[in-house]
């Protein structure tokens, strides 16, 4: 399995407020980004996997909505997470 509980706690600890902070937008965006990167690598070698392609598009949409929400509530946190994850807008 590519994403175990230890990896999730590491992501939440690095981008959230604590290891158990699963609800903050930063932690969720970081988790979505990790999953998007994994699925992107999978799609490079499996071009006709349309189920994964659909899942990838849905995850990108979720992350975009979460980033838009974060931008609306706190622009500084939005800029910080973009910089930390090397996302471009």
HTML snippet that shows the backbone in 3Dmol.js (N, CA, C, O; Angstrom):
<script src="https://3Dmol.org/build/3Dmol-min.js"></script>
<div id="view" style="width:600px;height:400px;position:relative"></div>
<script>
const pdb = `
ATOM      1  N   UNK A   1       0.845  -1.186   0.000  1.00  0.00           N
ATOM      2  CA  UNK A   1       0.000   0.000   0.000  1.00  0.00           C
ATOM      3  C   UNK A   1       0.887   1.245   0.000  1.00  0.00           C
ATOM      4  O   UNK A   1       1.860   1.323   0.750  1.00  0.00           O
ATOM      5  N   UNK A   2       0.555   2.185  -0.819  1.00  0.00           N
ATOM      6  CA  UNK A   2       1.407   3.357  -0.976  1.00  0.00           C
ATOM      7  C   UNK A   2       1.242   4.385   0.133  1.00  0.00           C
ATOM      8  O   UNK A   2       2.130   5.212   0.341  1.00  0.00           O
ATOM      9  N   UNK A   3       0.137   4.350   0.840  1.00  0.00           N
ATOM     10  CA  UNK A   3      -0.120   5.359   1.867  1.00  0.00           C
ATOM     11  C   UNK A   3      -0.574   4.665   3.150  1.00  0.00           C
ATOM     12  O   UNK A   3      -1.748   4.325   3.299  1.00  0.00           O
ATOM     13  N   UNK A   4       0.357   4.461   4.066  1.00  0.00           N
ATOM     14  CA  UNK A   4       0.015   3.816   5.323  1.00  0.00           C
ATOM     15  C   UNK A   4      -0.207   4.870   6.406  1.00  0.00           C
ATOM     16  O   UNK A   4      -0.035   6.066   6.170  1.00  0.00           O
ATOM     17  N   UNK A   5      -0.586   4.414   7.577  1.00  0.00           N
ATOM     18  CA  UNK A   5      -0.924   5.332   8.672  1.00  0.00           C
ATOM     19  C   UNK A   5       0.281   6.171   9.094  1.00  0.00           C
ATOM     20  O   UNK A   5       0.129   7.339   9.450  1.00  0.00           O
ATOM     21  N   UNK A   6       1.481   5.580   9.056  1.00  0.00           N
ATOM     22  CA  UNK A   6       2.680   6.332   9.453  1.00  0.00           C
ATOM     23  C   UNK A   6       2.953   7.481   8.485  1.00  0.00           C
ATOM     24  O   UNK A   6       3.331   8.575   8.905  1.00  0.00           O
ATOM     25  N   UNK A   7       2.760   7.230   7.194  1.00  0.00           N
ATOM     26  CA  UNK A   7       2.990   8.286   6.194  1.00  0.00           C
ATOM     27  C   UNK A   7       1.961   9.409   6.361  1.00  0.00           C
ATOM     28  O   UNK A   7       2.294  10.587   6.237  1.00  0.00           O
ATOM     29  N   UNK A   8       0.702   9.030   6.645  1.00  0.00           N
ATOM     30  CA  UNK A   8      -0.331  10.043   6.871  1.00  0.00           C
ATOM     31  C   UNK A   8       0.018  10.909   8.078  1.00  0.00           C
ATOM     32  O   UNK A   8      -0.110  12.132   8.026  1.00  0.00           O
ATOM     33  N   UNK A   9       0.458  10.277   9.161  1.00  0.00           N
ATOM     34  CA  UNK A   9       0.817  11.046  10.360  1.00  0.00           C
ATOM     35  C   UNK A   9       1.989  11.966  10.073  1.00  0.00           C
ATOM     36  O   UNK A   9       2.042  13.082  10.591  1.00  0.00           O
ATOM     37  N   UNK A  10       2.927  11.514   9.257  1.00  0.00           N
ATOM     38  CA  UNK A  10       4.064  12.359   8.888  1.00  0.00           C
ATOM     39  C   UNK A  10       3.593  13.592   8.111  1.00  0.00           C
ATOM     40  O   UNK A  10       4.040  14.708   8.374  1.00  0.00           O
ATOM     41  N   UNK A  11       2.694  13.379   7.158  1.00  0.00           N
ATOM     42  CA  UNK A  11       2.155  14.500   6.367  1.00  0.00           C
ATOM     43  C   UNK A  11       1.387  15.456   7.272  1.00  0.00           C
ATOM     44  O   UNK A  11       1.563  16.672   7.189  1.00  0.00           O
ATOM     45  N   UNK A  12       0.526  14.904   8.143  1.00  0.00           N
ATOM     46  CA  UNK A  12      -0.260  15.751   9.041  1.00  0.00           C
ATOM     47  C   UNK A  12       0.638  16.494  10.027  1.00  0.00           C
ATOM     48  O   UNK A  12       0.370  17.650  10.355  1.00  0.00           O
ATOM     49  N   UNK A  13       1.688  15.852  10.495  1.00  0.00           N
ATOM     50  CA  UNK A  13       2.612  16.497  11.417  1.00  0.00           C
ATOM     51  C   UNK A  13       3.389  17.625  10.767  1.00  0.00           C
ATOM     52  O   UNK A  13       3.678  18.640  11.400  1.00  0.00           O
ATOM     53  N   UNK A  14       3.727  17.439   9.492  1.00  0.00           N
ATOM     54  CA  UNK A  14       4.523  18.444   8.790  1.00  0.00           C
ATOM     55  C   UNK A  14       3.690  19.653   8.369  1.00  0.00           C
ATOM     56  O   UNK A  14       4.150  20.790   8.476  1.00  0.00           O
ATOM     57  N   UNK A  15       2.469  19.415   7.892  1.00  0.00           N
ATOM     58  CA  UNK A  15       1.667  20.510   7.352  1.00  0.00           C
ATOM     59  C   UNK A  15       0.509  20.931   8.246  1.00  0.00           C
ATOM     60  O   UNK A  15      -0.001  22.043   8.102  1.00  0.00           O
ATOM     61  N   UNK A  16       0.080  20.068   9.165  1.00  0.00           N
ATOM     62  CA  UNK A  16      -1.015  20.403  10.074  1.00  0.00           C
ATOM     63  C   UNK A  16      -0.484  21.004  11.362  1.00  0.00           C
ATOM     64  O   UNK A  16       0.693  21.350  11.471  1.00  0.00           O
ATOM     65  N   UNK A  17      -1.368  21.118  12.326  1.00  0.00           N
ATOM     66  CA  UNK A  17      -0.967  21.671  13.621  1.00  0.00           C
ATOM     67  C   UNK A  17      -0.334  20.609  14.512  1.00  0.00           C
ATOM     68  O   UNK A  17       0.477  20.925  15.382  1.00  0.00           O
ATOM     69  N   UNK A  18      -0.713  19.325  14.287  1.00  0.00           N
ATOM     70  CA  UNK A  18      -0.139  18.206  15.044  1.00  0.00           C
ATOM     71  C   UNK A  18      -0.283  16.934  14.213  1.00  0.00           C
ATOM     72  O   UNK A  18      -0.815  16.967  13.104  1.00  0.00           O
ATOM     73  N   UNK A  19       0.193  15.815  14.756  1.00  0.00           N
ATOM     74  CA  UNK A  19       0.091  14.551  14.027  1.00  0.00           C
ATOM     75  C   UNK A  19      -1.354  14.079  13.871  1.00  0.00           C
ATOM     76  O   UNK A  19      -1.670  13.324  12.951  1.00  0.00           O
ATOM     77  N   UNK A  20      -2.217  14.522  14.763  1.00  0.00           N
ATOM     78  CA  UNK A  20      -3.614  14.091  14.712  1.00  0.00           C
ATOM     79  C   UNK A  20      -4.516  15.136  14.070  1.00  0.00           C
ATOM     80  O   UNK A  20      -5.734  14.957  14.042  1.00  0.00           O
ATOM     81  N   UNK A  21      -3.958  16.206  13.562  1.00  0.00           N
ATOM     82  CA  UNK A  21      -4.738  17.270  12.927  1.00  0.00           C
ATOM     83  C   UNK A  21      -5.067  16.859  11.500  1.00  0.00           C
ATOM     84  O   UNK A  21      -4.288  17.109  10.580  1.00  0.00           O
ATOM     85  N   UNK A  22      -6.225  16.227  11.317  1.00  0.00           N
ATOM     86  CA  UNK A  22      -6.605  15.765   9.986  1.00  0.00           C
ATOM     87  C   UNK A  22      -7.594  16.697   9.303  1.00  0.00           C
ATOM     88  O   UNK A  22      -7.923  16.492   8.135  1.00  0.00           O
ATOM     89  N   UNK A  23      -8.070  17.708  10.002  1.00  0.00           N
ATOM     90  CA  UNK A  23      -9.137  18.538   9.469  1.00  0.00           C
ATOM     91  C   UNK A  23      -8.719  19.877   8.932  1.00  0.00           C
ATOM     92  O   UNK A  23      -9.498  20.517   8.227  1.00  0.00           O
ATOM     93  N   UNK A  24      -7.515  20.331   9.237  1.00  0.00           N
ATOM     94  CA  UNK A  24      -7.126  21.656   8.761  1.00  0.00           C
ATOM     95  C   UNK A  24      -6.947  21.628   7.241  1.00  0.00           C
ATOM     96  O   UNK A  24      -6.540  20.610   6.680  1.00  0.00           O
ATOM     97  N   UNK A  25      -7.249  22.734   6.585  1.00  0.00           N
ATOM     98  CA  UNK A  25      -7.112  22.769   5.127  1.00  0.00           C
ATOM     99  C   UNK A  25      -5.698  22.458   4.653  1.00  0.00           C
ATOM    100  O   UNK A  25      -5.519  21.796   3.630  1.00  0.00           O
ATOM    101  N   UNK A  26      -4.695  22.930   5.386  1.00  0.00           N
ATOM    102  CA  UNK A  26      -3.316  22.677   4.969  1.00  0.00           C
ATOM    103  C   UNK A  26      -2.998  21.185   4.962  1.00  0.00           C
ATOM    104  O   UNK A  26      -2.363  20.684   4.035  1.00  0.00           O
ATOM    105  N   UNK A  27      -3.446  20.475   6.006  1.00  0.00           N
ATOM    106  CA  UNK A  27      -3.187  19.042   6.095  1.00  0.00           C
ATOM    107  C   UNK A  27      -3.913  18.289   4.985  1.00  0.00           C
ATOM    108  O   UNK A  27      -3.352  17.370   4.389  1.00  0.00           O
ATOM    109  N   UNK A  28      -5.148  18.669   4.706  1.00  0.00           N
ATOM    110  CA  UNK A  28      -5.905  18.004   3.652  1.00  0.00           C
ATOM    111  C   UNK A  28      -5.303  18.270   2.282  1.00  0.00           C
ATOM    112  O   UNK A  28      -5.229  17.365   1.452  1.00  0.00           O
ATOM    113  N   UNK A  29      -4.872  19.503   2.037  1.00  0.00           N
ATOM    114  CA  UNK A  29      -4.261  19.849   0.754  1.00  0.00           C
ATOM    115  C   UNK A  29      -2.963  19.074   0.568  1.00  0.00           C
ATOM    116  O   UNK A  29      -2.673  18.600  -0.531  1.00  0.00           O
ATOM    117  N   UNK A  30      -2.185  18.945   1.628  1.00  0.00           N
ATOM    118  CA  UNK A  30      -0.934  18.190   1.548  1.00  0.00           C
ATOM    119  C   UNK A  30      -1.205  16.720   1.249  1.00  0.00           C
ATOM    120  O   UNK A  30      -0.497  16.109   0.449  1.00  0.00           O
ATOM    121  N   UNK A  31      -2.222  16.152   1.885  1.00  0.00           N
ATOM    122  CA  UNK A  31      -2.567  14.757   1.633  1.00  0.00           C
ATOM    123  C   UNK A  31      -3.067  14.571   0.199  1.00  0.00           C
ATOM    124  O   UNK A  31      -2.683  13.616  -0.476  1.00  0.00           O
ATOM    125  N   UNK A  32      -3.917  15.477  -0.262  1.00  0.00           N
ATOM    126  CA  UNK A  32      -4.383  15.416  -1.657  1.00  0.00           C
ATOM    127  C   UNK A  32      -3.211  15.510  -2.622  1.00  0.00           C
ATOM    128  O   UNK A  32      -3.174  14.793  -3.622  1.00  0.00           O
ATOM    129  N   UNK A  33      -2.258  16.383  -2.336  1.00  0.00           N
ATOM    130  CA  UNK A  33      -1.104  16.548  -3.218  1.00  0.00           C
ATOM    131  C   UNK A  33      -0.269  15.275  -3.278  1.00  0.00           C
ATOM    132  O   UNK A  33       0.201  14.890  -4.349  1.00  0.00           O
ATOM    133  N   UNK A  34      -0.084  14.622  -2.136  1.00  0.00           N
ATOM    134  CA  UNK A  34       0.669  13.368  -2.111  1.00  0.00           C
ATOM    135  C   UNK A  34      -0.037  12.317  -2.960  1.00  0.00           C
ATOM    136  O   UNK A  34       0.603  11.615  -3.743  1.00  0.00           O
ATOM    137  N   UNK A  35      -1.355  12.209  -2.807  1.00  0.00           N
ATOM    138  CA  UNK A  35      -2.122  11.232  -3.584  1.00  0.00           C
ATOM    139  C   UNK A  35      -2.120  11.575  -5.070  1.00  0.00           C
ATOM    140  O   UNK A  35      -2.045  10.677  -5.909  1.00  0.00           O
ATOM    141  N   UNK A  36      -2.200  12.861  -5.408  1.00  0.00           N
ATOM    142  CA  UNK A  36      -2.170  13.287  -6.810  1.00  0.00           C
ATOM    143  C   UNK A  36      -0.836  12.926  -7.444  1.00  0.00           C
ATOM    144  O   UNK A  36      -0.796  12.440  -8.574  1.00  0.00           O
ATOM    145  N   UNK A  37       0.249  13.160  -6.729  1.00  0.00           N
ATOM    146  CA  UNK A  37       1.566  12.810  -7.267  1.00  0.00           C
ATOM    147  C   UNK A  37       1.684  11.308  -7.499  1.00  0.00           C
ATOM    148  O   UNK A  37       2.245  10.875  -8.506  1.00  0.00           O
ATOM    149  N   UNK A  38       1.158  10.517  -6.575  1.00  0.00           N
ATOM    150  CA  UNK A  38       1.207   9.062  -6.732  1.00  0.00           C
ATOM    151  C   UNK A  38       0.396   8.619  -7.951  1.00  0.00           C
ATOM    152  O   UNK A  38       0.874   7.813  -8.750  1.00  0.00           O
ATOM    153  N   UNK A  39      -0.813   9.133  -8.101  1.00  0.00           N
ATOM    154  CA  UNK A  39      -1.657   8.747  -9.232  1.00  0.00           C
ATOM    155  C   UNK A  39      -1.088   9.242 -10.553  1.00  0.00           C
ATOM    156  O   UNK A  39      -1.261   8.585 -11.579  1.00  0.00           O
ATOM    157  N   UNK A  40      -0.419  10.378 -10.550  1.00  0.00           N
ATOM    158  CA  UNK A  40       0.205  10.898 -11.768  1.00  0.00           C
ATOM    159  C   UNK A  40       1.298   9.948 -12.244  1.00  0.00           C
ATOM    160  O   UNK A  40       1.410   9.675 -13.439  1.00  0.00           O
ATOM    161  N   UNK A  41       2.097   9.448 -11.317  1.00  0.00           N
ATOM    162  CA  UNK A  41       3.130   8.474 -11.676  1.00  0.00           C
ATOM    163  C   UNK A  41       2.504   7.199 -12.230  1.00  0.00           C
ATOM    164  O   UNK A  41       3.013   6.623 -13.192  1.00  0.00           O
ATOM    165  N   UNK A  42       1.411   6.762 -11.631  1.00  0.00           N
ATOM    166  CA  UNK A  42       0.719   5.567 -12.115  1.00  0.00           C
ATOM    167  C   UNK A  42       0.195   5.788 -13.532  1.00  0.00           C
ATOM    168  O   UNK A  42       0.275   4.892 -14.372  1.00  0.00           O
ATOM    169  N   UNK A  43      -0.335   6.969 -13.795  1.00  0.00           N
ATOM    170  CA  UNK A  43      -0.909   7.250 -15.110  1.00  0.00           C
ATOM    171  C   UNK A  43       0.155   7.327 -16.211  1.00  0.00           C
ATOM    172  O   UNK A  43      -0.145   7.097 -17.382  1.00  0.00           O
ATOM    173  N   UNK A  44       1.380   7.646 -15.840  1.00  0.00           N
ATOM    174  CA  UNK A  44       2.441   7.701 -16.842  1.00  0.00           C
ATOM    175  C   UNK A  44       2.712   6.333 -17.456  1.00  0.00           C
ATOM    176  O   UNK A  44       3.053   6.238 -18.635  1.00  0.00           O
ATOM    177  N   UNK A  45       2.561   5.278 -16.667  1.00  0.00           N
ATOM    178  CA  UNK A  45       2.819   3.946 -17.192  1.00  0.00           C
ATOM    179  C   UNK A  45       1.535   3.203 -17.579  1.00  0.00           C
ATOM    180  O   UNK A  45       1.607   2.168 -18.242  1.00  0.00           O
ATOM    181  N   UNK A  46       0.381   3.700 -17.184  1.00  0.00           N
ATOM    182  CA  UNK A  46      -0.905   3.057 -17.490  1.00  0.00           C
ATOM    183  C   UNK A  46      -1.839   4.080 -18.125  1.00  0.00           C
ATOM    184  O   UNK A  46      -2.775   4.559 -17.485  1.00  0.00           O
ATOM    185  N   UNK A  47      -1.583   4.404 -19.365  1.00  0.00           N
ATOM    186  CA  UNK A  47      -2.291   5.497 -20.025  1.00  0.00           C
ATOM    187  C   UNK A  47      -3.786   5.224 -20.232  1.00  0.00           C
ATOM    188  O   UNK A  47      -4.573   6.166 -20.323  1.00  0.00           O
ATOM    189  N   UNK A  48      -4.182   3.967 -20.306  1.00  0.00           N
ATOM    190  CA  UNK A  48      -5.583   3.651 -20.573  1.00  0.00           C
ATOM    191  C   UNK A  48      -6.377   3.288 -19.326  1.00  0.00           C
ATOM    192  O   UNK A  48      -7.474   2.739 -19.428  1.00  0.00           O
ATOM    193  N   UNK A  49      -5.846   3.582 -18.177  1.00  0.00           N
ATOM    194  CA  UNK A  49      -6.545   3.323 -16.923  1.00  0.00           C
ATOM    195  C   UNK A  49      -7.490   4.494 -16.654  1.00  0.00           C
ATOM    196  O   UNK A  49      -7.134   5.457 -15.974  1.00  0.00           O
ATOM    197  N   UNK A  50      -8.685   4.391 -17.198  1.00  0.00           N
ATOM    198  CA  UNK A  50      -9.613   5.513 -17.163  1.00  0.00           C
ATOM    199  C   UNK A  50     -10.240   5.704 -15.784  1.00  0.00           C
ATOM    200  O   UNK A  50     -10.644   6.816 -15.445  1.00  0.00           O
ATOM    201  N   UNK A  51     -10.327   4.657 -14.994  1.00  0.00           N
ATOM    202  CA  UNK A  51     -10.851   4.794 -13.640  1.00  0.00           C
ATOM    203  C   UNK A  51      -9.914   5.638 -12.788  1.00  0.00           C
ATOM    204  O   UNK A  51     -10.353   6.521 -12.050  1.00  0.00           O
ATOM    205  N   UNK A  52      -8.618   5.359 -12.897  1.00  0.00           N
ATOM    206  CA  UNK A  52      -7.638   6.154 -12.165  1.00  0.00           C
ATOM    207  C   UNK A  52      -7.604   7.575 -12.698  1.00  0.00           C
ATOM    208  O   UNK A  52      -7.424   8.523 -11.933  1.00  0.00           O
ATOM    209  N   UNK A  53      -7.776   7.728 -13.993  1.00  0.00           N
ATOM    210  CA  UNK A  53      -7.782   9.058 -14.592  1.00  0.00           C
ATOM    211  C   UNK A  53      -8.926   9.891 -14.019  1.00  0.00           C
ATOM    212  O   UNK A  53      -8.747  11.070 -13.712  1.00  0.00           O
ATOM    213  N   UNK A  54     -10.107   9.272 -13.876  1.00  0.00           N
ATOM    214  CA  UNK A  54     -11.252   9.973 -13.306  1.00  0.00           C
ATOM    215  C   UNK A  54     -10.995  10.322 -11.840  1.00  0.00           C
ATOM    216  O   UNK A  54     -11.316  11.424 -11.395  1.00  0.00           O
ATOM    217  N   UNK A  55     -10.419   9.387 -11.097  1.00  0.00           N
ATOM    218  CA  UNK A  55     -10.105   9.636  -9.686  1.00  0.00           C
ATOM    219  C   UNK A  55      -9.111  10.781  -9.541  1.00  0.00           C
ATOM    220  O   UNK A  55      -9.234  11.613  -8.643  1.00  0.00           O
ATOM    221  N   UNK A  56      -8.128  10.813 -10.433  1.00  0.00           N
ATOM    222  CA  UNK A  56      -7.129  11.879 -10.413  1.00  0.00           C
ATOM    223  C   UNK A  56      -7.778  13.237 -10.667  1.00  0.00           C
ATOM    224  O   UNK A  56      -7.465  14.216  -9.989  1.00  0.00           O
ATOM    225  N   UNK A  57      -8.671  13.293 -11.630  1.00  0.00           N
ATOM    226  CA  UNK A  57      -9.361  14.558 -11.921  1.00  0.00           C
ATOM    227  C   UNK A  57     -10.217  15.010 -10.750  1.00  0.00           C
ATOM    228  O   UNK A  57     -10.285  16.202 -10.449  1.00  0.00           O
ATOM    229  N   UNK A  58     -10.872  14.057 -10.084  1.00  0.00           N
ATOM    230  CA  UNK A  58     -11.697  14.412  -8.924  1.00  0.00           C
ATOM    231  C   UNK A  58     -10.836  14.928  -7.778  1.00  0.00           C
ATOM    232  O   UNK A  58     -11.217  15.875  -7.091  1.00  0.00           O
ATOM    233  N   UNK A  59      -9.673  14.307  -7.569  1.00  0.00           N
ATOM    234  CA  UNK A  59      -8.767  14.766  -6.502  1.00  0.00           C
ATOM    235  C   UNK A  59      -8.230  16.158  -6.794  1.00  0.00           C
ATOM    236  O   UNK A  59      -8.129  16.989  -5.891  1.00  0.00           O
ATOM    237  N   UNK A  60      -7.887  16.414  -8.044  1.00  0.00           N
ATOM    238  CA  UNK A  60      -7.390  17.744  -8.417  1.00  0.00           C
ATOM    239  C   UNK A  60      -8.475  18.784  -8.162  1.00  0.00           C
ATOM    240  O   UNK A  60      -8.180  19.881  -7.688  1.00  0.00           O
ATOM    241  N   UNK A  61      -9.727  18.453  -8.472  1.00  0.00           N
ATOM    242  CA  UNK A  61     -10.841  19.361  -8.214  1.00  0.00           C
ATOM    243  C   UNK A  61     -11.047  19.613  -6.732  1.00  0.00           C
ATOM    244  O   UNK A  61     -11.297  20.746  -6.320  1.00  0.00           O
ATOM    245  N   UNK A  62     -10.943  18.550  -5.922  1.00  0.00           N
ATOM    246  CA  UNK A  62     -11.065  18.708  -4.470  1.00  0.00           C
ATOM    247  C   UNK A  62      -9.981  19.618  -3.926  1.00  0.00           C
ATOM    248  O   UNK A  62     -10.245  20.497  -3.106  1.00  0.00           O
ATOM    249  N   UNK A  63      -8.747  19.397  -4.393  1.00  0.00           N
ATOM    250  CA  UNK A  63      -7.641  20.227  -3.909  1.00  0.00           C
ATOM    251  C   UNK A  63      -7.837  21.676  -4.342  1.00  0.00           C
ATOM    252  O   UNK A  63      -7.546  22.593  -3.574  1.00  0.00           O
ATOM    253  N   UNK A  64      -8.324  21.891  -5.558  1.00  0.00           N
ATOM    254  CA  UNK A  64      -8.560  23.252  -6.051  1.00  0.00           C
ATOM    255  C   UNK A  64      -9.609  23.953  -5.199  1.00  0.00           C
ATOM    256  O   UNK A  64      -9.441  25.118  -4.840  1.00  0.00           O
ATOM    257  N   UNK A  65     -10.697  23.246  -4.872  1.00  0.00           N
ATOM    258  CA  UNK A  65     -11.746  23.843  -4.037  1.00  0.00           C
ATOM    259  C   UNK A  65     -11.226  24.156  -2.644  1.00  0.00           C
ATOM    260  O   UNK A  65     -11.561  25.191  -2.067  1.00  0.00           O
ATOM    261  N   UNK A  66     -10.405  23.258  -2.105  1.00  0.00           N
ATOM    262  CA  UNK A  66      -9.841  23.485  -0.771  1.00  0.00           C
ATOM    263  C   UNK A  66      -8.890  24.683  -0.801  1.00  0.00           C
ATOM    264  O   UNK A  66      -8.877  25.484   0.134  1.00  0.00           O
ATOM    265  N   UNK A  67      -8.098  24.811  -1.862  1.00  0.00           N
ATOM    266  CA  UNK A  67      -7.208  25.968  -1.982  1.00  0.00           C
ATOM    267  C   UNK A  67      -8.000  27.266  -2.122  1.00  0.00           C
ATOM    268  O   UNK A  67      -7.625  28.288  -1.546  1.00  0.00           O
ATOM    269  N   UNK A  68      -9.082  27.228  -2.878  1.00  0.00           N
ATOM    270  CA  UNK A  68      -9.928  28.419  -3.012  1.00  0.00           C
ATOM    271  C   UNK A  68     -10.525  28.821  -1.666  1.00  0.00           C
ATOM    272  O   UNK A  68     -10.586  30.005  -1.336  1.00  0.00           O
ATOM    273  N   UNK A  69     -10.968  27.823  -0.887  1.00  0.00           N
ATOM    274  CA  UNK A  69     -11.509  28.093   0.442  1.00  0.00           C
ATOM    275  C   UNK A  69     -10.448  28.725   1.333  1.00  0.00           C
ATOM    276  O   UNK A  69     -10.713  29.699   2.036  1.00  0.00           O
ATOM    277  N   UNK A  70      -9.250  28.164   1.296  1.00  0.00           N
ATOM    278  CA  UNK A  70      -8.172  28.687   2.141  1.00  0.00           C
ATOM    279  C   UNK A  70      -7.809  30.111   1.727  1.00  0.00           C
ATOM    280  O   UNK A  70      -7.509  30.950   2.576  1.00  0.00           O
ATOM    281  N   UNK A  71      -7.837  30.381   0.424  1.00  0.00           N
ATOM    282  CA  UNK A  71      -7.532  31.727  -0.056  1.00  0.00           C
ATOM    283  C   UNK A  71      -8.570  32.730   0.440  1.00  0.00           C
ATOM    284  O   UNK A  71      -8.236  33.875   0.747  1.00  0.00           O
ATOM    285  N   UNK A  72      -9.820  32.302   0.517  1.00  0.00           N
ATOM    286  CA  UNK A  72     -10.885  33.188   0.981  1.00  0.00           C
ATOM    287  C   UNK A  72     -10.783  33.488   2.472  1.00  0.00           C
ATOM    288  O   UNK A  72     -11.063  34.609   2.895  1.00  0.00           O
ATOM    289  N   UNK A  73     -10.383  32.492   3.279  1.00  0.00           N
ATOM    290  CA  UNK A  73     -10.375  32.733   4.723  1.00  0.00           C
ATOM    291  C   UNK A  73      -9.069  33.337   5.220  1.00  0.00           C
ATOM    292  O   UNK A  73      -9.086  34.132   6.159  1.00  0.00           O
ATOM    293  N   UNK A  74      -7.922  32.977   4.606  1.00  0.00           N
ATOM    294  CA  UNK A  74      -6.634  33.494   5.080  1.00  0.00           C
ATOM    295  C   UNK A  74      -5.605  33.413   3.957  1.00  0.00           C
ATOM    296  O   UNK A  74      -5.083  32.336   3.668  1.00  0.00           O
ATOM    297  N   UNK A  75      -5.317  34.531   3.333  1.00  0.00           N
ATOM    298  CA  UNK A  75      -4.432  34.571   2.167  1.00  0.00           C
ATOM    299  C   UNK A  75      -2.996  34.205   2.527  1.00  0.00           C
ATOM    300  O   UNK A  75      -2.274  33.657   1.694  1.00  0.00           O
ATOM    301  N   UNK A  76      -2.575  34.498   3.745  1.00  0.00           N
ATOM    302  CA  UNK A  76      -1.193  34.181   4.143  1.00  0.00           C
ATOM    303  C   UNK A  76      -0.990  32.671   4.273  1.00  0.00           C
ATOM    304  O   UNK A  76       0.038  32.143   3.849  1.00  0.00           O
ATOM    305  N   UNK A  77      -1.959  31.987   4.852  1.00  0.00           N
ATOM    306  CA  UNK A  77      -1.870  30.527   4.951  1.00  0.00           C
ATOM    307  C   UNK A  77      -1.901  29.901   3.557  1.00  0.00           C
ATOM    308  O   UNK A  77      -1.213  28.914   3.298  1.00  0.00           O
ATOM    309  N   UNK A  78      -2.700  30.479   2.667  1.00  0.00           N
ATOM    310  CA  UNK A  78      -2.784  30.018   1.278  1.00  0.00           C
ATOM    311  C   UNK A  78      -1.425  30.136   0.596  1.00  0.00           C
ATOM    312  O   UNK A  78      -0.962  29.186  -0.035  1.00  0.00           O
ATOM    313  N   UNK A  79      -0.794  31.282   0.719  1.00  0.00           N
ATOM    314  CA  UNK A  79       0.515  31.486   0.094  1.00  0.00           C
ATOM    315  C   UNK A  79       1.573  30.568   0.695  1.00  0.00           C
ATOM    316  O   UNK A  79       2.450  30.074  -0.013  1.00  0.00           O
ATOM    317  N   UNK A  80       1.486  30.340   2.014  1.00  0.00           N
ATOM    318  CA  UNK A  80       2.456  29.477   2.683  1.00  0.00           C
ATOM    319  C   UNK A  80       2.343  28.033   2.199  1.00  0.00           C
ATOM    320  O   UNK A  80       3.362  27.380   1.973  1.00  0.00           O
ATOM    321  N   UNK A  81       1.124  27.526   2.035  1.00  0.00           N
ATOM    322  CA  UNK A  81       0.961  26.139   1.601  1.00  0.00           C
ATOM    323  C   UNK A  81       1.351  25.982   0.132  1.00  0.00           C
ATOM    324  O   UNK A  81       1.894  24.946  -0.253  1.00  0.00           O
ATOM    325  N   UNK A  82       1.084  26.990  -0.688  1.00  0.00           N
ATOM    326  CA  UNK A  82       1.534  26.939  -2.082  1.00  0.00           C
ATOM    327  C   UNK A  82       3.047  26.839  -2.170  1.00  0.00           C
ATOM    328  O   UNK A  82       3.594  26.065  -2.955  1.00  0.00           O
ATOM    329  N   UNK A  83       3.709  27.639  -1.348  1.00  0.00           N
ATOM    330  CA  UNK A  83       5.169  27.635  -1.347  1.00  0.00           C
ATOM    331  C   UNK A  83       5.725  26.330  -0.792  1.00  0.00           C
ATOM    332  O   UNK A  83       6.696  25.792  -1.325  1.00  0.00           O
ATOM    333  N   UNK A  84       5.115  25.816   0.278  1.00  0.00           N
ATOM    334  CA  UNK A  84       5.600  24.605   0.914  1.00  0.00           C
ATOM    335  C   UNK A  84       5.458  23.381   0.003  1.00  0.00           C
ATOM    336  O   UNK A  84       6.312  22.494   0.010  1.00  0.00           O
ATOM    337  N   UNK A  85       4.381  23.340  -0.775  1.00  0.00           N
ATOM    338  CA  UNK A  85       4.120  22.189  -1.630  1.00  0.00           C
ATOM    339  C   UNK A  85       4.592  22.402  -3.073  1.00  0.00           C
ATOM    340  O   UNK A  85       4.426  21.517  -3.912  1.00  0.00           O
ATOM    341  N   UNK A  86       5.165  23.539  -3.360  1.00  0.00           N
ATOM    342  CA  UNK A  86       5.619  23.886  -4.713  1.00  0.00           C
ATOM    343  C   UNK A  86       4.495  23.794  -5.731  1.00  0.00           C
ATOM    344  O   UNK A  86       4.678  23.269  -6.829  1.00  0.00           O
ATOM    345  N   UNK A  87       3.327  24.313  -5.354  1.00  0.00           N
ATOM    346  CA  UNK A  87       2.200  24.382  -6.270  1.00  0.00           C
ATOM    347  C   UNK A  87       2.207  25.736  -6.941  1.00  0.00           C
ATOM    348  O   UNK A  87       2.609  26.731  -6.337  1.00  0.00           O
ATOM    349  N   UNK A  88       1.780  25.783  -8.149  1.00  0.00           N
ATOM    350  CA  UNK A  88       1.727  27.073  -8.827  1.00  0.00           C
ATOM    351  C   UNK A  88       0.283  27.400  -9.147  1.00  0.00           C
ATOM    352  O   UNK A  88      -0.553  26.510  -9.309  1.00  0.00           O
ATOM    353  N   UNK A  89       0.008  28.671  -9.234  1.00  0.00           N
ATOM    354  CA  UNK A  89      -1.354  29.128  -9.518  1.00  0.00           C
ATOM    355  C   UNK A  89      -1.295  30.056 -10.685  1.00  0.00           C
ATOM    356  O   UNK A  89      -2.326  30.574 -11.114  1.00  0.00           O
TER     357      UNK A  89
END
`;
const viewer = $3Dmol.createViewer("view");
viewer.addModel(pdb, "pdb");
viewer.setStyle({}, {cartoon: {color: "spectrum"}});
viewer.zoomTo();
viewer.render();
</script>
